[in-house]
Amino acid sequence: MMMPEFRQRAEEFAQLPLDKEQQKVFFRKKSEEWNDDVTSKDFGFLNNEAVAAKASFPDDDWMSVSLPGQWENNGLPEFDGFA
């Protein structure tokens, strides 16, 4: 049974180096690429700096939540999880 959504990952896996040290380099590079991608899309980061974590970050328009509690009971009905 073919699962086309996994084709790219399967092809990448087939290209993995056999040498363990080369595999470490490969996965380290993939991890850095993933982190760079996530950080570039996160509003809390600017030029790789966690600006939203600073006390001076403007959060006046942020909503308040009750903790502990479920996200869906705190104004995020489509988001599953606990805070």
PyMOL Python script that loads the backbone (N, CA, C, O; Angstrom):
from pymol import cmd

cmd.read_pdbstr("""\
ATOM      1  N   MET A   1       0.851  -1.181   0.000  1.00  0.00           N
ATOM      2  CA  MET A   1       0.000   0.000   0.000  1.00  0.00           C
ATOM      3  C   MET A   1       0.893   1.239   0.000  1.00  0.00           C
ATOM      4  O   MET A   1       1.756   1.388   0.865  1.00  0.00           O
ATOM      5  N   MET A   2       0.685   2.119  -0.966  1.00  0.00           N
ATOM      6  CA  MET A   2       1.464   3.360  -1.045  1.00  0.00           C
ATOM      7  C   MET A   2       0.804   4.451  -0.220  1.00  0.00           C
ATOM      8  O   MET A   2      -0.420   4.582  -0.191  1.00  0.00           O
ATOM      9  N   MET A   3       1.622   5.209   0.433  1.00  0.00           N
ATOM     10  CA  MET A   3       1.142   6.360   1.187  1.00  0.00           C
ATOM     11  C   MET A   3       1.927   7.555   0.674  1.00  0.00           C
ATOM     12  O   MET A   3       3.009   7.845   1.184  1.00  0.00           O
ATOM     13  N   PRO A   4       1.398   8.259  -0.335  1.00  0.00           N
ATOM     14  CA  PRO A   4       2.163   9.312  -1.014  1.00  0.00           C
ATOM     15  C   PRO A   4       2.608  10.441  -0.096  1.00  0.00           C
ATOM     16  O   PRO A   4       3.611  11.098  -0.372  1.00  0.00           O
ATOM     17  N   GLU A   5       1.887  10.674   0.982  1.00  0.00           N
ATOM     18  CA  GLU A   5       2.280  11.756   1.884  1.00  0.00           C
ATOM     19  C   GLU A   5       3.601  11.471   2.604  1.00  0.00           C
ATOM     20  O   GLU A   5       4.216  12.382   3.159  1.00  0.00           O
ATOM     21  N   PHE A   6       4.036  10.207   2.595  1.00  0.00           N
ATOM     22  CA  PHE A   6       5.298   9.840   3.234  1.00  0.00           C
ATOM     23  C   PHE A   6       6.432   9.637   2.235  1.00  0.00           C
ATOM     24  O   PHE A   6       7.551   9.303   2.626  1.00  0.00           O
ATOM     25  N   ARG A   7       6.153   9.834   0.959  1.00  0.00           N
ATOM     26  CA  ARG A   7       7.150   9.566  -0.075  1.00  0.00           C
ATOM     27  C   ARG A   7       8.436  10.373   0.121  1.00  0.00           C
ATOM     28  O   ARG A   7       9.535   9.822   0.052  1.00  0.00           O
ATOM     29  N   GLN A   8       8.292  11.690   0.368  1.00  0.00           N
ATOM     30  CA  GLN A   8       9.479  12.531   0.527  1.00  0.00           C
ATOM     31  C   GLN A   8      10.310  12.064   1.718  1.00  0.00           C
ATOM     32  O   GLN A   8      11.535  11.979   1.621  1.00  0.00           O
ATOM     33  N   ARG A   9       9.662  11.762   2.831  1.00  0.00           N
ATOM     34  CA  ARG A   9      10.400  11.310   4.019  1.00  0.00           C
ATOM     35  C   ARG A   9      11.094   9.974   3.757  1.00  0.00           C
ATOM     36  O   ARG A   9      12.229   9.766   4.185  1.00  0.00           O
ATOM     37  N   ALA A  10      10.412   9.073   3.053  1.00  0.00           N
ATOM     38  CA  ALA A  10      10.999   7.771   2.748  1.00  0.00           C
ATOM     39  C   ALA A  10      12.226   7.937   1.856  1.00  0.00           C
ATOM     40  O   ALA A  10      13.232   7.252   2.040  1.00  0.00           O
ATOM     41  N   GLU A  11      12.138   8.853   0.886  1.00  0.00           N
ATOM     42  CA  GLU A  11      13.283   9.102   0.014  1.00  0.00           C
ATOM     43  C   GLU A  11      14.446   9.710   0.790  1.00  0.00           C
ATOM     44  O   GLU A  11      15.603   9.369   0.548  1.00  0.00           O
ATOM     45  N   GLU A  12      14.138  10.610   1.724  1.00  0.00           N
ATOM     46  CA  GLU A  12      15.196  11.182   2.565  1.00  0.00           C
ATOM     47  C   GLU A  12      15.841  10.095   3.414  1.00  0.00           C
ATOM     48  O   GLU A  12      17.064  10.055   3.552  1.00  0.00           O
ATOM     49  N   PHE A  13      15.027   9.220   3.979  1.00  0.00           N
ATOM     50  CA  PHE A  13      15.541   8.135   4.813  1.00  0.00           C
ATOM     51  C   PHE A  13      16.450   7.219   4.004  1.00  0.00           C
ATOM     52  O   PHE A  13      17.475   6.753   4.504  1.00  0.00           O
ATOM     53  N   ALA A  14      16.076   6.964   2.759  1.00  0.00           N
ATOM     54  CA  ALA A  14      16.887   6.098   1.899  1.00  0.00           C
ATOM     55  C   ALA A  14      18.262   6.718   1.605  1.00  0.00           C
ATOM     56  O   ALA A  14      19.210   6.001   1.285  1.00  0.00           O
ATOM     57  N   GLN A  15      18.368   8.030   1.712  1.00  0.00           N
ATOM     58  CA  GLN A  15      19.626   8.729   1.430  1.00  0.00           C
ATOM     59  C   GLN A  15      20.519   8.891   2.665  1.00  0.00           C
ATOM     60  O   GLN A  15      21.604   9.464   2.569  1.00  0.00           O
ATOM     61  N   LEU A  16      20.072   8.393   3.820  1.00  0.00           N
ATOM     62  CA  LEU A  16      20.875   8.526   5.036  1.00  0.00           C
ATOM     63  C   LEU A  16      22.240   7.870   4.870  1.00  0.00           C
ATOM     64  O   LEU A  16      22.347   6.777   4.314  1.00  0.00           O
ATOM     65  N   PRO A  17      23.264   8.529   5.347  1.00  0.00           N
ATOM     66  CA  PRO A  17      24.593   7.900   5.302  1.00  0.00           C
ATOM     67  C   PRO A  17      24.626   6.680   6.227  1.00  0.00           C
ATOM     68  O   PRO A  17      23.916   6.639   7.232  1.00  0.00           O
ATOM     69  N   LEU A  18      25.438   5.705   5.889  1.00  0.00           N
ATOM     70  CA  LEU A  18      25.554   4.500   6.713  1.00  0.00           C
ATOM     71  C   LEU A  18      26.451   4.732   7.927  1.00  0.00           C
ATOM     72  O   LEU A  18      26.278   4.098   8.968  1.00  0.00           O
ATOM     73  N   ASP A  19      27.393   5.633   7.786  1.00  0.00           N
ATOM     74  CA  ASP A  19      28.334   5.932   8.863  1.00  0.00           C
ATOM     75  C   ASP A  19      27.620   6.683  10.003  1.00  0.00           C
ATOM     76  O   ASP A  19      26.925   7.671   9.762  1.00  0.00           O
ATOM     77  N   LYS A  20      27.799   6.210  11.226  1.00  0.00           N
ATOM     78  CA  LYS A  20      27.122   6.808  12.388  1.00  0.00           C
ATOM     79  C   LYS A  20      27.485   8.276  12.592  1.00  0.00           C
ATOM     80  O   LYS A  20      26.614   9.081  12.922  1.00  0.00           O
ATOM     81  N   GLU A  21      28.735   8.634  12.406  1.00  0.00           N
ATOM     82  CA  GLU A  21      29.147  10.034  12.582  1.00  0.00           C
ATOM     83  C   GLU A  21      28.511  10.925  11.513  1.00  0.00           C
ATOM     84  O   GLU A  21      28.096  12.048  11.800  1.00  0.00           O
ATOM     85  N   GLN A  22      28.438  10.421  10.291  1.00  0.00           N
ATOM     86  CA  GLN A  22      27.782  11.182   9.225  1.00  0.00           C
ATOM     87  C   GLN A  22      26.277  11.312   9.491  1.00  0.00           C
ATOM     88  O   GLN A  22      25.667  12.329   9.161  1.00  0.00           O
ATOM     89  N   GLN A  23      25.691  10.274  10.088  1.00  0.00           N
ATOM     90  CA  GLN A  23      24.273  10.347  10.464  1.00  0.00           C
ATOM     91  C   GLN A  23      24.051  11.432  11.511  1.00  0.00           C
ATOM     92  O   GLN A  23      23.069  12.171  11.443  1.00  0.00           O
ATOM     93  N   LYS A  24      24.959  11.529  12.478  1.00  0.00           N
ATOM     94  CA  LYS A  24      24.844  12.572  13.500  1.00  0.00           C
ATOM     95  C   LYS A  24      24.885  13.956  12.867  1.00  0.00           C
ATOM     96  O   LYS A  24      24.100  14.835  13.223  1.00  0.00           O
ATOM     97  N   VAL A  25      25.802  14.144  11.931  1.00  0.00           N
ATOM     98  CA  VAL A  25      25.914  15.429  11.231  1.00  0.00           C
ATOM     99  C   VAL A  25      24.623  15.705  10.463  1.00  0.00           C
ATOM    100  O   VAL A  25      24.107  16.823  10.492  1.00  0.00           O
ATOM    101  N   PHE A  26      24.105  14.692   9.780  1.00  0.00           N
ATOM    102  CA  PHE A  26      22.875  14.831   9.007  1.00  0.00           C
ATOM    103  C   PHE A  26      21.718  15.254   9.905  1.00  0.00           C
ATOM    104  O   PHE A  26      21.005  16.209   9.593  1.00  0.00           O
ATOM    105  N   PHE A  27      21.529  14.549  11.018  1.00  0.00           N
ATOM    106  CA  PHE A  27      20.407  14.852  11.905  1.00  0.00           C
ATOM    107  C   PHE A  27      20.588  16.186  12.624  1.00  0.00           C
ATOM    108  O   PHE A  27      19.610  16.891  12.876  1.00  0.00           O
ATOM    109  N   ARG A  28      21.821  16.535  12.951  1.00  0.00           N
ATOM    110  CA  ARG A  28      22.076  17.839  13.555  1.00  0.00           C
ATOM    111  C   ARG A  28      21.682  18.954  12.585  1.00  0.00           C
ATOM    112  O   ARG A  28      21.066  19.944  12.982  1.00  0.00           O
ATOM    113  N   LYS A  29      22.043  18.783  11.308  1.00  0.00           N
ATOM    114  CA  LYS A  29      21.691  19.764  10.278  1.00  0.00           C
ATOM    115  C   LYS A  29      20.176  19.849  10.118  1.00  0.00           C
ATOM    116  O   LYS A  29      19.625  20.947  10.047  1.00  0.00           O
ATOM    117  N   LYS A  30      19.496  18.704  10.060  1.00  0.00           N
ATOM    118  CA  LYS A  30      18.033  18.686   9.936  1.00  0.00           C
ATOM    119  C   LYS A  30      17.380  19.369  11.142  1.00  0.00           C
ATOM    120  O   LYS A  30      16.409  20.111  10.992  1.00  0.00           O
ATOM    121  N   SER A  31      17.914  19.115  12.324  1.00  0.00           N
ATOM    122  CA  SER A  31      17.378  19.721  13.538  1.00  0.00           C
ATOM    123  C   SER A  31      17.548  21.237  13.509  1.00  0.00           C
ATOM    124  O   SER A  31      16.632  21.970  13.880  1.00  0.00           O
ATOM    125  N   GLU A  32      18.700  21.704  13.076  1.00  0.00           N
ATOM    126  CA  GLU A  32      18.949  23.149  12.965  1.00  0.00           C
ATOM    127  C   GLU A  32      18.035  23.787  11.930  1.00  0.00           C
ATOM    128  O   GLU A  32      17.521  24.884  12.146  1.00  0.00           O
ATOM    129  N   GLU A  33      17.829  23.103  10.800  1.00  0.00           N
ATOM    130  CA  GLU A  33      16.924  23.621   9.771  1.00  0.00           C
ATOM    131  C   GLU A  33      15.500  23.735  10.309  1.00  0.00           C
ATOM    132  O   GLU A  33      14.821  24.737  10.087  1.00  0.00           O
ATOM    133  N   TRP A  34      15.051  22.686  11.025  1.00  0.00           N
ATOM    134  CA  TRP A  34      13.711  22.701  11.609  1.00  0.00           C
ATOM    135  C   TRP A  34      13.581  23.848  12.611  1.00  0.00           C
ATOM    136  O   TRP A  34      12.593  24.582  12.592  1.00  0.00           O
ATOM    137  N   ASN A  35      14.575  24.004  13.483  1.00  0.00           N
ATOM    138  CA  ASN A  35      14.535  25.063  14.492  1.00  0.00           C
ATOM    139  C   ASN A  35      14.514  26.442  13.837  1.00  0.00           C
ATOM    140  O   ASN A  35      13.756  27.316  14.259  1.00  0.00           O
ATOM    141  N   ASP A  36      15.333  26.642  12.819  1.00  0.00           N
ATOM    142  CA  ASP A  36      15.349  27.922  12.103  1.00  0.00           C
ATOM    143  C   ASP A  36      13.993  28.216  11.475  1.00  0.00           C
ATOM    144  O   ASP A  36      13.522  29.353  11.510  1.00  0.00           O
ATOM    145  N   ASP A  37      13.359  27.185  10.896  1.00  0.00           N
ATOM    146  CA  ASP A  37      12.051  27.355  10.266  1.00  0.00           C
ATOM    147  C   ASP A  37      10.995  27.739  11.304  1.00  0.00           C
ATOM    148  O   ASP A  37      10.221  28.672  11.089  1.00  0.00           O
ATOM    149  N   VAL A  38      10.965  27.026  12.417  1.00  0.00           N
ATOM    150  CA  VAL A  38       9.988  27.311  13.472  1.00  0.00           C
ATOM    151  C   VAL A  38      10.218  28.706  14.050  1.00  0.00           C
ATOM    152  O   VAL A  38       9.264  29.461  14.239  1.00  0.00           O
ATOM    153  N   THR A  39      11.452  29.049  14.326  1.00  0.00           N
ATOM    154  CA  THR A  39      11.777  30.353  14.905  1.00  0.00           C
ATOM    155  C   THR A  39      11.405  31.486  13.949  1.00  0.00           C
ATOM    156  O   THR A  39      10.955  32.543  14.392  1.00  0.00           O
ATOM    157  N   SER A  40      11.586  31.279  12.651  1.00  0.00           N
ATOM    158  CA  SER A  40      11.258  32.335  11.687  1.00  0.00           C
ATOM    159  C   SER A  40       9.754  32.586  11.615  1.00  0.00           C
ATOM    160  O   SER A  40       9.338  33.672  11.214  1.00  0.00           O
ATOM    161  N   LYS A  41       8.929  31.609  11.993  1.00  0.00           N
ATOM    162  CA  LYS A  41       7.469  31.740  11.936  1.00  0.00           C
ATOM    163  C   LYS A  41       6.855  32.162  13.267  1.00  0.00           C
ATOM    164  O   LYS A  41       5.663  32.466  13.322  1.00  0.00           O
ATOM    165  N   ASP A  42       7.637  32.187  14.327  1.00  0.00           N
ATOM    166  CA  ASP A  42       7.143  32.490  15.672  1.00  0.00           C
ATOM    167  C   ASP A  42       7.194  33.990  15.924  1.00  0.00           C
ATOM    168  O   ASP A  42       8.261  34.600  15.860  1.00  0.00           O
ATOM    169  N   PHE A  43       6.027  34.591  16.213  1.00  0.00           N
ATOM    170  CA  PHE A  43       5.990  36.037  16.437  1.00  0.00           C
ATOM    171  C   PHE A  43       6.840  36.447  17.636  1.00  0.00           C
ATOM    172  O   PHE A  43       7.233  37.609  17.743  1.00  0.00           O
ATOM    173  N   GLY A  44       7.122  35.532  18.516  1.00  0.00           N
ATOM    174  CA  GLY A  44       7.881  35.836  19.723  1.00  0.00           C
ATOM    175  C   GLY A  44       9.370  35.982  19.506  1.00  0.00           C
ATOM    176  O   GLY A  44      10.095  36.376  20.419  1.00  0.00           O
ATOM    177  N   PHE A  45       9.839  35.668  18.299  1.00  0.00           N
ATOM    178  CA  PHE A  45      11.254  35.782  17.975  1.00  0.00           C
ATOM    179  C   PHE A  45      11.466  36.841  16.909  1.00  0.00           C
ATOM    180  O   PHE A  45      10.700  36.931  15.950  1.00  0.00           O
ATOM    181  N   LEU A  46      12.488  37.625  17.079  1.00  0.00           N
ATOM    182  CA  LEU A  46      12.886  38.603  16.083  1.00  0.00           C
ATOM    183  C   LEU A  46      14.399  38.545  15.976  1.00  0.00           C
ATOM    184  O   LEU A  46      15.102  38.764  16.962  1.00  0.00           O
ATOM    185  N   ASN A  47      14.900  38.251  14.790  1.00  0.00           N
ATOM    186  CA  ASN A  47      16.347  38.089  14.578  1.00  0.00           C
ATOM    187  C   ASN A  47      16.942  37.086  15.559  1.00  0.00           C
ATOM    188  O   ASN A  47      18.012  37.306  16.126  1.00  0.00           O
ATOM    189  N   ASN A  48      16.221  35.975  15.748  1.00  0.00           N
ATOM    190  CA  ASN A  48      16.652  34.874  16.611  1.00  0.00           C
ATOM    191  C   ASN A  48      16.716  35.254  18.091  1.00  0.00           C
ATOM    192  O   ASN A  48      17.386  34.581  18.874  1.00  0.00           O
ATOM    193  N   GLU A  49      16.032  36.313  18.472  1.00  0.00           N
ATOM    194  CA  GLU A  49      15.984  36.751  19.867  1.00  0.00           C
ATOM    195  C   GLU A  49      14.555  36.596  20.379  1.00  0.00           C
ATOM    196  O   GLU A  49      13.609  36.972  19.687  1.00  0.00           O
ATOM    197  N   ALA A  50      14.388  36.051  21.577  1.00  0.00           N
ATOM    198  CA  ALA A  50      13.064  35.816  22.164  1.00  0.00           C
ATOM    199  C   ALA A  50      12.486  37.121  22.702  1.00  0.00           C
ATOM    200  O   ALA A  50      12.504  37.366  23.908  1.00  0.00           O
ATOM    201  N   VAL A  51      11.973  37.957  21.797  1.00  0.00           N
ATOM    202  CA  VAL A  51      11.482  39.282  22.193  1.00  0.00           C
ATOM    203  C   VAL A  51      10.211  39.204  23.027  1.00  0.00           C
ATOM    204  O   VAL A  51      10.000  40.056  23.890  1.00  0.00           O
ATOM    205  N   ALA A  52       9.355  38.207  22.799  1.00  0.00           N
ATOM    206  CA  ALA A  52       8.109  38.090  23.560  1.00  0.00           C
ATOM    207  C   ALA A  52       8.354  37.664  25.004  1.00  0.00           C
ATOM    208  O   ALA A  52       7.454  37.767  25.837  1.00  0.00           O
ATOM    209  N   ALA A  53       9.546  37.192  25.308  1.00  0.00           N
ATOM    210  CA  ALA A  53       9.874  36.780  26.666  1.00  0.00           C
ATOM    211  C   ALA A  53      10.361  37.945  27.526  1.00  0.00           C
ATOM    212  O   ALA A  53      10.520  37.810  28.739  1.00  0.00           O
ATOM    213  N   LYS A  54      10.594  39.085  26.885  1.00  0.00           N
ATOM    214  CA  LYS A  54      11.085  40.245  27.629  1.00  0.00           C
ATOM    215  C   LYS A  54       9.949  40.931  28.387  1.00  0.00           C
ATOM    216  O   LYS A  54       8.816  40.986  27.909  1.00  0.00           O
ATOM    217  N   ALA A  55      10.261  41.444  29.553  1.00  0.00           N
ATOM    218  CA  ALA A  55       9.260  42.151  30.360  1.00  0.00           C
ATOM    219  C   ALA A  55       8.705  43.369  29.635  1.00  0.00           C
ATOM    220  O   ALA A  55       7.580  43.786  29.912  1.00  0.00           O
ATOM    221  N   SER A  56       9.458  43.940  28.726  1.00  0.00           N
ATOM    222  CA  SER A  56       9.031  45.142  27.999  1.00  0.00           C
ATOM    223  C   SER A  56       8.130  44.824  26.800  1.00  0.00           C
ATOM    224  O   SER A  56       7.649  45.748  26.145  1.00  0.00           O
ATOM    225  N   PHE A  57       7.890  43.546  26.497  1.00  0.00           N
ATOM    226  CA  PHE A  57       7.072  43.187  25.339  1.00  0.00           C
ATOM    227  C   PHE A  57       5.636  43.664  25.539  1.00  0.00           C
ATOM    228  O   PHE A  57       5.048  43.389  26.585  1.00  0.00           O
ATOM    229  N   PRO A  58       5.052  44.374  24.566  1.00  0.00           N
ATOM    230  CA  PRO A  58       3.684  44.894  24.724  1.00  0.00           C
ATOM    231  C   PRO A  58       2.650  43.770  24.684  1.00  0.00           C
ATOM    232  O   PRO A  58       2.419  43.166  23.637  1.00  0.00           O
ATOM    233  N   ASP A  59       2.036  43.499  25.820  1.00  0.00           N
ATOM    234  CA  ASP A  59       1.047  42.428  25.901  1.00  0.00           C
ATOM    235  C   ASP A  59      -0.332  42.944  26.343  1.00  0.00           C
ATOM    236  O   ASP A  59      -1.157  42.176  26.837  1.00  0.00           O
ATOM    237  N   ASP A  60      -0.570  44.236  26.162  1.00  0.00           N
ATOM    238  CA  ASP A  60      -1.829  44.833  26.603  1.00  0.00           C
ATOM    239  C   ASP A  60      -3.050  44.212  25.935  1.00  0.00           C
ATOM    240  O   ASP A  60      -4.115  44.138  26.549  1.00  0.00           O
ATOM    241  N   ASP A  61      -2.916  43.767  24.690  1.00  0.00           N
ATOM    242  CA  ASP A  61      -4.064  43.208  23.991  1.00  0.00           C
ATOM    243  C   ASP A  61      -4.179  41.686  24.136  1.00  0.00           C
ATOM    244  O   ASP A  61      -5.023  41.070  23.485  1.00  0.00           O
ATOM    245  N   TRP A  62      -3.351  41.082  24.968  1.00  0.00           N
ATOM    246  CA  TRP A  62      -3.440  39.647  25.198  1.00  0.00           C
ATOM    247  C   TRP A  62      -4.598  39.357  26.130  1.00  0.00           C
ATOM    248  O   TRP A  62      -4.909  40.161  27.009  1.00  0.00           O
ATOM    249  N   MET A  63      -5.238  38.214  25.945  1.00  0.00           N
ATOM    250  CA  MET A  63      -6.331  37.829  26.842  1.00  0.00           C
ATOM    251  C   MET A  63      -5.769  37.135  28.081  1.00  0.00           C
ATOM    252  O   MET A  63      -4.661  36.599  28.064  1.00  0.00           O
ATOM    253  N   SER A  64      -6.550  37.157  29.141  1.00  0.00           N
ATOM    254  CA  SER A  64      -6.179  36.468  30.381  1.00  0.00           C
ATOM    255  C   SER A  64      -6.788  35.075  30.375  1.00  0.00           C
ATOM    256  O   SER A  64      -7.829  34.841  29.762  1.00  0.00           O
ATOM    257  N   VAL A  65      -6.130  34.163  31.059  1.00  0.00           N
ATOM    258  CA  VAL A  65      -6.646  32.797  31.196  1.00  0.00           C
ATOM    259  C   VAL A  65      -6.639  32.407  32.659  1.00  0.00           C
ATOM    260  O   VAL A  65      -5.884  32.957  33.460  1.00  0.00           O
ATOM    261  N   SER A  66      -7.493  31.449  32.998  1.00  0.00           N
ATOM    262  CA  SER A  66      -7.547  30.921  34.360  1.00  0.00           C
ATOM    263  C   SER A  66      -6.690  29.667  34.422  1.00  0.00           C
ATOM    264  O   SER A  66      -6.873  28.745  33.627  1.00  0.00           O
ATOM    265  N   LEU A  67      -5.763  29.633  35.354  1.00  0.00           N
ATOM    266  CA  LEU A  67      -4.865  28.493  35.502  1.00  0.00           C
ATOM    267  C   LEU A  67      -5.066  27.819  36.835  1.00  0.00           C
ATOM    268  O   LEU A  67      -5.344  28.513  37.813  1.00  0.00           O
ATOM    269  N   PRO A  68      -4.947  26.529  36.934  1.00  0.00           N
ATOM    270  CA  PRO A  68      -4.836  25.604  35.810  1.00  0.00           C
ATOM    271  C   PRO A  68      -6.183  25.491  35.102  1.00  0.00           C
ATOM    272  O   PRO A  68      -7.225  25.785  35.687  1.00  0.00           O
ATOM    273  N   GLY A  69      -6.157  25.072  33.866  1.00  0.00           N
ATOM    274  CA  GLY A  69      -7.394  24.903  33.130  1.00  0.00           C
ATOM    275  C   GLY A  69      -7.153  24.477  31.704  1.00  0.00           C
ATOM    276  O   GLY A  69      -6.024  24.500  31.213  1.00  0.00           O
ATOM    277  N   GLN A  70      -8.233  24.085  31.042  1.00  0.00           N
ATOM    278  CA  GLN A  70      -8.156  23.668  29.653  1.00  0.00           C
ATOM    279  C   GLN A  70      -8.176  24.891  28.752  1.00  0.00           C
ATOM    280  O   GLN A  70      -8.876  25.866  29.025  1.00  0.00           O
ATOM    281  N   TRP A  71      -7.399  24.830  27.671  1.00  0.00           N
ATOM    282  CA  TRP A  71      -7.351  25.949  26.729  1.00  0.00           C
ATOM    283  C   TRP A  71      -8.741  26.242  26.167  1.00  0.00           C
ATOM    284  O   TRP A  71      -9.125  27.403  26.026  1.00  0.00           O
ATOM    285  N   GLU A  72      -9.502  25.174  25.844  1.00  0.00           N
ATOM    286  CA  GLU A  72     -10.803  25.382  25.228  1.00  0.00           C
ATOM    287  C   GLU A  72     -11.786  26.078  26.164  1.00  0.00           C
ATOM    288  O   GLU A  72     -12.784  26.631  25.701  1.00  0.00           O
ATOM    289  N   ASN A  73     -11.529  26.062  27.456  1.00  0.00           N
ATOM    290  CA  ASN A  73     -12.364  26.782  28.415  1.00  0.00           C
ATOM    291  C   ASN A  73     -11.815  28.181  28.698  1.00  0.00           C
ATOM    292  O   ASN A  73     -12.360  28.902  29.533  1.00  0.00           O
ATOM    293  N   ASN A  74     -10.765  28.558  28.024  1.00  0.00           N
ATOM    294  CA  ASN A  74     -10.124  29.854  28.215  1.00  0.00           C
ATOM    295  C   ASN A  74     -10.076  30.656  26.920  1.00  0.00           C
ATOM    296  O   ASN A  74      -9.118  31.388  26.671  1.00  0.00           O
ATOM    297  N   GLY A  75     -11.106  30.517  26.105  1.00  0.00           N
ATOM    298  CA  GLY A  75     -11.203  31.318  24.886  1.00  0.00           C
ATOM    299  C   GLY A  75     -10.524  30.760  23.661  1.00  0.00           C
ATOM    300  O   GLY A  75     -10.422  31.442  22.642  1.00  0.00           O
ATOM    301  N   LEU A  76     -10.059  29.530  23.744  1.00  0.00           N
ATOM    302  CA  LEU A  76      -9.421  28.889  22.590  1.00  0.00           C
ATOM    303  C   LEU A  76     -10.132  27.566  22.296  1.00  0.00           C
ATOM    304  O   LEU A  76      -9.559  26.498  22.514  1.00  0.00           O
ATOM    305  N   PRO A  77     -11.375  27.625  21.804  1.00  0.00           N
ATOM    306  CA  PRO A  77     -12.203  26.422  21.670  1.00  0.00           C
ATOM    307  C   PRO A  77     -11.640  25.368  20.717  1.00  0.00           C
ATOM    308  O   PRO A  77     -11.975  24.192  20.861  1.00  0.00           O
ATOM    309  N   GLU A  78     -10.817  25.733  19.768  1.00  0.00           N
ATOM    310  CA  GLU A  78     -10.282  24.775  18.801  1.00  0.00           C
ATOM    311  C   GLU A  78      -8.893  24.263  19.187  1.00  0.00           C
ATOM    312  O   GLU A  78      -8.250  23.564  18.403  1.00  0.00           O
ATOM    313  N   PHE A  79      -8.431  24.605  20.384  1.00  0.00           N
ATOM    314  CA  PHE A  79      -7.070  24.254  20.813  1.00  0.00           C
ATOM    315  C   PHE A  79      -7.165  23.285  21.975  1.00  0.00           C
ATOM    316  O   PHE A  79      -7.752  23.619  23.004  1.00  0.00           O
ATOM    317  N   ASP A  80      -6.604  22.095  21.837  1.00  0.00           N
ATOM    318  CA  ASP A  80      -6.637  21.108  22.913  1.00  0.00           C
ATOM    319  C   ASP A  80      -5.401  21.202  23.771  1.00  0.00           C
ATOM    320  O   ASP A  80      -4.297  21.424  23.274  1.00  0.00           O
ATOM    321  N   GLY A  81      -5.595  21.033  25.061  1.00  0.00           N
ATOM    322  CA  GLY A  81      -4.464  21.013  25.963  1.00  0.00           C
ATOM    323  C   GLY A  81      -4.772  21.697  27.288  1.00  0.00           C
ATOM    324  O   GLY A  81      -5.857  22.241  27.490  1.00  0.00           O
ATOM    325  N   PHE A  82      -3.811  21.658  28.170  1.00  0.00           N
ATOM    326  CA  PHE A  82      -3.940  22.241  29.503  1.00  0.00           C
ATOM    327  C   PHE A  82      -2.859  23.285  29.722  1.00  0.00           C
ATOM    328  O   PHE A  82      -1.779  23.228  29.134  1.00  0.00           O
ATOM    329  N   ALA A  83      -3.180  24.240  30.586  1.00  0.00           N
ATOM    330  CA  ALA A  83      -2.202  25.250  30.962  1.00  0.00           C
ATOM    331  C   ALA A  83      -2.039  25.237  32.458  1.00  0.00           C
ATOM    332  O   ALA A  83      -1.255  26.017  33.000  1.00  0.00           O
TER     333      ALA A  83
END
""", "prot")
cmd.dss("prot")
cmd.show_as("cartoon", "prot")
cmd.util.cbc("prot")
cmd.orient("prot")
